[in-house]
Amino acid sequence: MPKAEYKLIADELAADIEAGRLRPGQRLLPQREFAFQRGIAPATASRVYMTLIRKGLITGEVGRGTFVRSGAPPRANIALVDPATGPVDLELNFPILESQVQDLGRALEQTLLPNNLAGALRPIGAKAASHVRETVAGFLKRGGWQPLGDQILVTGNGRQAIAASLNALLPAGSRIGVEALTYPVVLGIAERLKLELVPIEMDNEGIVPSKLAAIHRATPLKAVYLQTYLHNPLGVGMGLERRNKIASFLRDHDLPAIEDAIYSFLVDDPPLAALAPDQVILVDSLSKRIAPGLTLGMIVAAPRYQEKIEAALRSGAWTAGGFALSAALQLMSDGSAQRLQGKKRDDAAARQRLARTTLAGLEIVGDPRAYHLVLALPDTWRADEYVAAAFKRGVSTVGIDAFAVGAGHAPNAVRLALASPSIRELSGALATLRDLALFRPDRQDVG
């Protein structure tokens, strides 16, 4: 099967970059000018640029243009998927507290008792037993909202919950609205499922309702994916009025939405699913709440979506593992998971205070309850150069362009994940980043 036109052009530009015909730091033509020069549609030019961004070869920033990357770190193509290799990882959030191994070890002793272990070793179907669903439903309650047990489905992890929901709702070629800056794994899932992601403009509360309405009116969407609280990467959250507007829009247009609640354990507010339960599929997991090595994906879905999602779980082999599920239920039932979440709230707030104190004088965006924040860079830096220079100094970070759905949506900034290092390591890394932002090194340091 011949390659699509945009892929051929992207391959050509990639070869020019590799051969040095396009130099690090060189600014590319604006997309419309590039389209005119090549005699292609603007939409094709946009796909060319986004393909090169995904490959880590170029970077696009709001108001500044699109540039060939300068000194990209070796992780450019796997950002936010695999653990970082730098001494201090501020790229991925793995909130594992020093005390939790001992605490969880004692709690999980019950799981290893012969009678309990026998059940944990059995396979789990797409629709878990009623006691499993009731336990998970009670665990997910917040802000006066609690899902019904009949709404619960479980998967191996949060990524599988997202993939199964998208696969169940959307046939290939469907248009799905997403925040202009979104969780990068969704980009990969959408590509594999052959879905068209449509970026929706954001403000300091997330998706702008009027922008969502305008896009849907121009060419109808099939669904929406969004994060309502502690948005990754921006850390913003929707107030009640914004949630009501989005919920009303979904109901009025009978439009399904997937609400990613991965960081919801750090807040008390009710989800969007509480306001539009017939439209919203909520997905969550234990990777942040407990640990990535002991995770479980959780889906809250209205009855109208249940059978389709169950079928997707079976066909995708995304059902939960018996031992992980048994361990998770033990931690939920005896209160260990809830106590750990409380400690993580305190930990996240403490790390935010440290970051804001150390980075005082620089522009920071984000919620003080979150495990991440956005550091806006001075005009003397481009984000890709800053990420490369930080990597050379032993600190792994990620530019906001890694979260961009379309070229030109990314501000000149980096996201800092605060959860993984020790407090001492975090303090030193933040000081390094502060000094780097304020005192730019020679160009050769980032080339």
C-alpha positions in Angstrom: 0.0 0.0 0.0 1.6 3.4 -1.0 2.4 5.9 1.7 0.1 8.8 2.2 1.3 12.1 0.8 1.9 13.7 4.2 4.1 10.7 5.2 6.2 11.0 2.1 6.8 14.7 2.7 7.6 14.1 6.4 10.1 11.4 5.4 11.8 13.9 3.0 12.1 16.5 5.7 13.3 13.9 8.2 16.1 13.0 5.8 17.0 16.6 5.4 17.3 17.0 9.2 19.4 13.8 9.5 21.7 15.0 6.7 22.1 18.4 8.2 20.4 20.2 5.3 18.0 21.5 7.9 20.1 22.6 10.9 19.3 22.4 14.7 17.5 25.5 15.7 16.5 26.4 12.1 13.0 27.9 11.8 10.7 26.2 9.4 8.1 28.0 7.2 4.7 28.7 8.8 2.4 25.9 7.8 0.3 27.9 5.4 3.4 29.1 3.6 4.8 25.6 3.5 1.5 24.3 2.1 1.5 27.0 -0.6 5.2 26.3 -1.5 4.5 22.6 -1.8 1.1 22.9 -3.5 -0.6 20.9 -0.8 -3.6 21.5 1.4 -3.0 23.3 4.8 -4.4 20.2 6.5 -1.8 18.1 4.8 1.0 20.5 5.9 -0.3 20.3 9.5 -0.1 16.5 9.4 3.5 16.7 8.0 4.5 19.0 10.9 2.8 16.9 13.5 4.4 13.7 12.2 7.8 15.3 12.7 6.9 16.6 16.1 5.9 13.1 17.1 9.2 11.8 15.9 11.0 14.3 18.1 12.6 16.1 15.1 10.9 19.5 15.3 9.1 21.5 18.0 6.3 24.1 17.6 5.6 26.9 20.1 2.8 29.4 20.3 3.8 32.8 18.8 7.3 31.7 18.0 7.1 29.2 15.1 8.3 25.7 14.4 12.0 24.8 14.7 14.3 21.9 14.1 15.1 20.5 17.6 18.4 21.5 19.1 20.2 18.7 20.9 17.1 16.5 21.5 17.7 14.0 24.3 17.7 10.3 23.4 14.2 9.8 24.9 12.4 12.1 22.4 10.4 9.3 20.8 9.3 7.7 24.1 8.6 10.7 26.3 6.2 9.9 29.1 6.0 6.2 28.4 9.2 4.6 29.8 11.0 5.6 33.0 13.7 8.3 32.4 17.4 7.4 32.4 18.7 10.6 33.9 19.8 10.7 37.6 16.8 12.8 38.6 13.5 12.1 36.9 11.1 15.1 36.6 9.6 13.7 33.5 7.3 11.0 34.9 5.2 11.0 38.0 5.7 7.9 40.2 4.5 8.9 43.6 5.8 6.2 45.9 6.2 7.3 49.5 9.1 6.0 51.6 6.8 4.4 54.2 4.3 2.8 51.8 6.2 -0.3 51.0 6.1 -1.4 54.7 2.5 -0.3 55.1 1.3 -2.1 52.0 3.3 -5.2 52.8 1.5 -5.6 56.1 -1.9 -5.0 54.5 -1.2 -7.5 51.6 -0.4 -10.4 53.9 -4.1 -11.3 53.8 -3.9 -11.6 50.0 -1.2 -14.3 50.4 -3.2 -16.6 52.7 -4.0 -19.8 50.9 -7.8 -19.4 50.7 -7.4 -15.8 49.3 -4.6 -16.7 47.0 -6.6 -19.5 45.4 -9.2 -17.0 44.3 -6.5 -14.4 43.2 -5.0 -16.9 40.8 -8.2 -17.5 38.8 -8.9 -15.6 35.6 -11.1 -12.5 35.7 -13.9 -11.9 33.1 -14.7 -8.6 31.5 -17.5 -8.0 34.0 -16.2 -8.5 37.5 -18.2 -10.1 40.3 -20.8 -7.9 42.1 -18.7 -7.6 45.3 -15.7 -6.3 43.3 -17.9 -3.7 41.6 -19.4 -2.5 44.8 -16.0 -2.2 46.5 -14.6 -0.2 43.6 -17.7 2.0 43.4 -17.3 2.9 47.1 -13.6 3.6 46.7 -14.2 6.0 43.8 -16.7 8.2 45.6 -15.9 11.9 46.1 -17.6 15.2 46.5 -20.9 13.7 47.4 -20.9 11.5 44.2 -20.6 7.7 44.2 -21.1 5.5 41.1 -23.4 2.5 41.2 -21.8 -0.9 41.3 -23.5 -1.9 38.1 -21.5 0.9 36.3 -18.1 -0.5 37.2 -15.7 -2.4 34.9 -12.1 -3.2 35.6 -9.0 -3.4 33.4 -5.3 -4.1 33.7 -4.4 -0.4 34.0 -5.6 3.1 33.2 -4.2 3.1 29.6 -6.2 0.0 28.9 -9.3 1.7 30.3 -8.9 4.6 27.9 -8.1 2.3 24.9 -11.1 0.1 25.6 -13.5 3.1 26.0 -12.3 4.7 22.7 -12.4 1.3 20.9 -16.0 0.7 22.1 -17.3 4.1 21.2 -15.6 5.0 18.0 -15.2 3.3 14.6 -12.0 4.0 12.6 -12.1 7.5 11.1 -14.1 9.0 13.8 -13.4 12.6 15.0 -12.9 13.0 18.7 -12.4 16.3 20.4 -9.6 16.6 22.9 -7.9 19.4 24.8 -5.3 21.2 22.7 -2.7 19.9 25.2 -3.5 16.4 26.3 -2.1 13.1 27.8 0.4 11.9 25.1 -0.6 8.2 25.4 -4.0 9.2 24.0 -2.2 10.4 20.8 -0.7 6.9 20.4 -3.9 5.1 21.1 -5.8 7.3 18.6 -3.3 6.6 15.9 -3.5 2.8 16.4 -7.3 3.0 16.4 -7.2 5.3 13.3 -9.1 8.1 15.1 -8.9 11.8 14.1 -8.0 14.0 17.1 -9.5 17.5 17.0 -7.8 20.0 19.3 -10.2 22.2 21.4 -8.9 25.5 22.6 -8.3 25.8 26.4 -8.2 28.5 29.1 -7.4 28.4 32.8 -10.3 25.9 33.4 -9.7 23.5 30.6 -11.8 23.1 27.4 -13.7 26.3 26.4 -17.4 25.4 25.9 -17.9 27.9 23.1 -14.9 26.5 21.2 -16.2 22.9 21.6 -19.6 24.0 20.4 -18.2 25.8 17.3 -16.1 22.8 16.3 -19.0 20.3 16.7 -21.3 22.6 14.7 -18.8 22.9 11.8 -18.1 19.1 11.6 -19.8 16.9 14.2 -17.6 15.1 16.7 -18.3 11.5 17.7 -16.9 11.9 21.3 -14.8 14.0 23.6 -11.8 13.1 25.8 -11.0 15.5 28.6 -9.4 15.9 32.1 -11.6 17.9 34.5 -9.2 18.2 37.5 -5.4 18.7 37.8 -5.1 18.5 34.0 -1.9 17.0 32.7 0.2 19.0 31.9 -1.4 22.3 32.9 -2.7 21.4 36.3 -5.9 23.4 35.7 -9.4 22.4 36.9 -13.0 23.0 36.0 -15.2 25.0 38.3 -18.8 24.1 38.9 -20.1 26.5 36.3 -17.7 25.2 33.6 -18.6 21.6 34.4 -22.3 22.4 34.1 -21.8 24.1 30.7 -19.9 21.1 29.4 -22.4 18.6 30.9 -25.3 20.5 29.3 -23.6 20.5 25.9 -23.0 16.7 26.1 -26.6 16.1 27.1 -28.1 18.5 24.5 -26.1 16.8 21.7 -26.2 13.3 23.1 -22.4 13.3 22.8 -20.3 10.8 24.8 -17.3 11.9 26.7 -14.4 10.0 28.3 -13.3 11.7 31.6 -9.8 10.9 32.6 -9.7 11.1 36.5 -6.2 9.8 37.0 -5.3 12.6 39.5 -8.8 12.9 41.0 -7.6 11.4 44.3 -5.8 14.7 45.1 -9.1 16.7 45.1 -12.5 16.5 46.7 -14.7 17.9 43.9 -17.3 15.7 42.1 -16.5 14.6 38.5 -18.2 15.6 35.3 -19.8 12.1 35.4 -21.9 13.3 38.3 -23.6 15.9 36.1 -24.0 13.9 32.9 -24.0 10.2 34.0 -25.6 9.0 30.7 -23.0 10.7 28.5 -19.7 10.4 30.5 -17.5 7.4 30.8 -15.1 8.0 33.7 -11.7 6.2 33.7 -9.3 6.0 36.6 -6.5 3.7 37.9 -4.3 2.9 40.9 -1.0 3.8 39.2 -0.8 7.2 41.0 -3.1 6.4 43.9 -0.9 3.4 44.9 1.9 2.5 42.6 2.5 1.7 38.9 3.6 -1.8 39.8 0.3 -2.6 41.5 -2.3 -0.9 39.3 -5.8 -1.5 38.2 -7.9 0.3 35.6 -11.4 1.3 36.6 -14.2 2.4 34.3 -17.5 4.0 35.3 -19.9 3.7 32.4 -23.6 4.2 31.9 -25.7 1.0 31.0 -25.9 2.2 27.4 -22.1 1.7 27.0 -21.6 -1.4 29.1 -21.9 -4.1 26.6 -19.7 -2.4 24.0 -17.0 -1.7 26.5 -17.1 -5.3 27.8 -16.7 -6.5 24.3 -13.8 -4.2 23.7 -12.1 -5.5 27.0 -12.5 -9.1 25.7 -11.2 -8.5 22.2 -8.3 -6.3 23.3 -7.3 -8.7 26.1 -7.6 -5.7 28.5 -9.2 -7.5 31.4 -7.7 -7.2 34.9 -5.3 -9.8 36.3 -6.6 -11.8 39.2 -3.7 -11.2 41.7 -3.6 -7.4 41.1 -7.3 -7.2 41.5 -7.3 -9.2 44.7 -4.5 -7.1 46.1 -6.3 -3.9 45.2 -9.5 -5.0 46.8 -7.7 -5.8 50.0 -6.2 -2.3 50.1 -9.6 -0.7 49.4 -11.5 -2.8 51.8 -9.2 -2.3 54.9 -8.7 1.4 54.3 -5.0 1.1 53.4 -5.5 2.7 49.9 -7.5 5.6 51.4 -4.9 6.3 54.1 -2.2 6.2 51.5 -4.1 8.7 49.3 -4.3 11.1 52.3 -0.5 10.9 52.7 0.0 11.5 49.0 -2.1 14.7 49.2 0.2 16.0 51.9 3.2 14.9 49.9 2.1 16.6 46.7 1.4 19.8 48.6 4.8 19.8 50.2 6.6 19.2 46.9 4.6 22.1 45.4 5.7 24.4 48.2 9.3 23.4 47.7 9.1 24.0 43.9 7.4 27.3 44.2 9.9 28.5 46.8 12.9 27.3 44.8 11.6 28.7 41.5 10.5 32.0 42.9 10.8 34.8 40.4 10.0 32.4 37.4 6.5 32.0 36.0 4.7 28.8 37.3 1.4 27.5 36.2 -0.6 24.8 38.0 -2.7 23.8 40.9 -0.8 23.7 44.3 -2.5 20.3 45.0 -1.0 18.6 42.0 2.1 16.4 41.6 3.2 18.5 38.5 3.5 22.1 37.4 4.4 24.0 34.2 7.5 26.2 34.2 7.3 29.0 31.6 10.7 29.8 30.2 12.3 33.2 29.6 12.5 34.3 26.0 16.2 33.5 25.9 15.3 29.8 25.9 13.3 27.5 23.6 11.8 24.6 25.3 13.7 21.9 23.3 17.0 23.6 24.1 16.2 23.9 27.8 15.2 20.2 28.0 18.4 19.1 26.3 20.5 21.4 28.6 18.8 20.1 31.7 19.3 16.5 30.6 23.1 17.2 30.3 23.0 18.4 33.9 21.3 15.2 35.1 17.7 16.3 35.2 15.1 14.8 32.9 12.2 17.0 32.0 9.7 17.3 29.1 8.7 20.2 26.9 5.0 21.0 26.6 5.1 20.3 22.9 5.0 16.6 23.9 1.4 17.2 24.9 0.3 19.2 21.9 -2.4 17.7 19.6 -1.6 20.2 16.8 1.5 22.1 15.8 1.6 25.5 17.3 -0.5 24.8 20.4 2.5 24.5 22.8 3.6 27.4 24.9 7.4 27.9 25.5 7.4 25.9 28.7 8.3 22.6 30.3 6.3 20.3 32.6 8.0 19.3 35.8 6.8 16.0 37.4 7.5 16.3 41.1 6.6 12.9 42.5 9.4 10.5 41.7 12.7 11.8 43.3 13.3 12.1 47.0 12.8 15.5 48.5 16.5 16.0 48.7 17.0 15.1 45.0 14.0 17.2 44.0 15.4 20.2 45.9 18.8 19.9 44.1 17.1 19.4 40.7 14.8 22.4 41.0 17.8 24.6 42.0 19.6 23.4 38.8 16.6 24.2 36.7 16.3 27.6 38.3 19.9 28.5 37.6 19.6 27.1 34.1 16.5 29.3 33.3 18.1 32.5 34.7 21.6 32.1 33.3 21.7 30.8 29.8 24.8 28.8 28.8 26.7 29.0 25.6 24.9 27.7 22.5 27.3 24.8 22.3 25.9 23.5 25.6 22.5 22.8 23.9 23.6 21.9 20.4 
